């Protein structure tokens, strides 16, 4: 390990014969040596991060990661590990004497963070040397990594990335519920009539999910309506309603959509007479990602989304209309 990392907190994992057997099993079917080596190293990196997270009492779901998907492994350099109730971590390996870690562009979405694992020359030990929350370049200098000491707290406070494909499969993450379940809830009588009456009727296959957002003295309901289209796109509508008997939203409530770089693509602001606000309808392609933000005064709530698919499409083609 490089001298500049010796003063930082690290975590070393012994790469057991079983770990190497698992890595060999994943790559033995590939004739292409470059692909086989990549899968071998990625598997060892995931093994090390998985062991580390288990030691911290985080639940992981390795079989839910892209590394188990043979189709994706052929085309994408991914080394992700699903942390239950949080999202996907990317496990990036480096060899001895490296100055930077390579983080391919296809992993820039749908990840809650990136953990860097350094192998020794004999592949006997994998050392977690640090992490980064997000990336904007494929070559990240190791000097830019955050110390591993901060990682457990970061993960506990991390706002997970929501895979909209899971919504299409009938699974909603914690904090979200279907619109029907909300309207049938005992608390539905506290919903304002404008919310009940203004929710648009859609086809049966439309997904309608809601989440309550709390501010100091106010609370609102974020509504997302997903309509799958034949071309594998999602047609998405986003609205915010009051969730009490108040007929209008608080003034100057902001609803915004942002890209992964934090750039605002569109924002709408409530007036004192608005009983809901909405973003223009937009399309989401497979592998697209976006961020929704609801703000009131100095308090903001951020929700990150992506639409997973085995097919990779270059770039983001999101149209606001």
Secondary structure, 3 states (H helix, E strand, C coil): CCHHHCCCCCEEEECCHHHHHHHHHHHCCCCCHHHHHHHHHHHHHHHHHHHHHHHCCCCEEHHHCHHHCHHHHHHCCCCEEEECCCEEEEEEEECCCCCEEECCHHHCCCCCEEEEEEECCCCCEEEEEEEECCCCCCEEEHHHCECHHHHHHHHHHCCCEEEHHHHHCCCCCCCCEEHHHHHCCHHHHHCCHHHHHHCCCCCCCCEEEEEEEECCCCEEEEEEEEEECCCCCEEEEEEEEECCCCCCCCCCCEEEEECCCCCEEEEEECCCCCCEEECCCEEECCCCEEEEEEEECCEEEEEEEECCCCCCCCCCCCCEC
